[in-house]
Each structure stands twice: as C-alpha cells, then as structure tokens.
Amino acid sequence: MRSMSGEISPGVMLLDVSPRAIVRESKPQLDLTFAGGLGRHNPRLSILEMLPTELGTLKRKLGRAEDGRRYVLLSNSSPRAGAALNEYYCSRVADECGVPVPPFGTFKSQNQVYFGSRYACGKLGIRELRELRHGKSLENIRQQLSSIYAFDQLLANTDRSHENLLLLSEDDWYVIEAIDFSEAAHFGEDWNAAAMLRDNCTSTHTFNAYFSQFSFDRASAERVINRLLQMRNNFIDECTAAAPPQWVSASEACAKSWAYWWRNVRLPRSELLFKKLRPQ
C-alpha cells in the first residue's frame, strides 16, 4: 500500500474501497484512508491522549493520535501474549486478500507500541441488515460479507459476531469492515487443516443469520482464496520484518506458527475451502 506521500509503507494498510476490495458499483469513495504512513519499525504517529475506555475481553484501549483521529489500540501483552502481533498478521493478510478491514498500523504511547485500527461506530446487526436488503448497496454488502466469511474460514476465526463487523455509511451507500481477529489463527504444527468452522460456533451462527438476509456470493469468496494462493511465499517473513521488533522477540511462538501455516497449511486449507464452496 502507499502512504499519502505516495511511498510504499509496509507497516500500514489502507482500506481500498475499489474493485480490489470487491466493490463493483460506482460510488464516490468514503473517507476511509489513513492519514500518513507509518514506519517499518519506528511508528511515526504517536498517541497524544488515552481515553478512559476499555473495549472487549482483550481490554483494548481507545486513543487519539496526532492526526486527530481515534484508534482502537491493542497491547501485545495484555491480557494475551502475542495479541497485537497476531492481529497485525491477520490484518496484513486480510488487506492483501481484498477483505475490507479498517486502516491500521502501529502506534506509540510513552514506551508502549500498540497495534491500532481506526475507530468507528456502527455495528452490523440484524435490524440494520433488514434495512439494507433493498438499498443500492445490496450487491456490495453481499460481496463483502462473503469475502469476510471466506477469510474467517481460512484462519479458523470462531468468534465473528455483529459486534466485530462495522457498518459505515454515507447517504445510502454502505461499507462493511471486519475488526477483531483475536480468536483467529491460533495454529501450530498440530493444527488441523481439515477442520472448518463448527456448526455451533459464533461465526457460523452469525454468517447463517446474515446469509438468510443476503444470499451468499461464491465468486467473492473464491476471489479471496485465489488472492491468498497468489501471494508471495515470503510474505509472512516480510510482515515479521516490518513488525515492531519487541513484538516479535516477545512472541516468537506466534511468529513461528504463522510461518508454519503459511508454508505448510495455506494450500491444503484453501483447497478444502474451495471444495466446501462448490455446489453439491
């Protein structure tokens, strides 16, 4: 991705509301870009104010950065070791696959480095879904939900709910963003590549509810898988090199499990999901 100056900045992803992010209809882009690139190991944006808020079981913080925007911040050590590094990997891969995620990067506050993503209100609940069924964004919503479903299957994210899907709007145009991958990608050498999401997990219940309102778009889901397969073999190594070194040194198990998954599980997992998506 590119910073506002036009330079490629490997430490930050910008949400691309374009055909790459599976948006086909013509509509002026929402203001979803990130102001200012972040450095590879030396975050350029500092948090100027920590707000008195804790979000979710991982106790994410809310901070205001020097660009004036608010960001949800996740420490790499609280309360789950490696949480920020894992979120960073998930977001980097999601963005490369065309899955809609908020602008994200690394942020510095005093001596702490956080993973951060742009803060926004607007959860995607059933009431909101029903109101969207006949809007102009119907096809866009179908494509984005289907791409998020495929990505959650690939990384075995068991905890997708309406609480971690953001609904952003401008007039009658809507964009969905996936946030919070805290229950995704917990894999190692003994991880079962053949295990799809269980019927009784939160993610399955959530997607079943969504796809009862919006029909599933198989082409969008398969596009995510194809992009994952086309990514560079050393992509995770590049992500590790771009991450804050204190995250990697403190979370070697997380970095090693991602490297193992990328080299040994990505292909069979993708092939299994392709089979699952094909009409019976």
Buried (B, 14 or more C-beta within 10 A) or exposed (E): BEBEEEEEBBBBBBBBBEEEBBBEEEBEBBEBBBBBBBBBBEBBBEBEEBEEEEBEEBEBBBBBBBEEBBBBBBBBBBEBBBBBBBBBBBBBBBBBBBBBBBBBBBBBBEEBBBBBBBBBEBEBBEEBBEEBEEEEBBBBBBBBBBBBBBBBBBBBBBBBBBBBBBBBBEEEBBBBBBBBBBBBBBBEEEBEBEEBBEEEBBBBEBBEBBBEBBEBBEEBBBBBBEBBEEBEEEBBBEBBEBBBEBBBEBBEEBBEBBBBBBEEBBEEBBEBBBEEBEEE
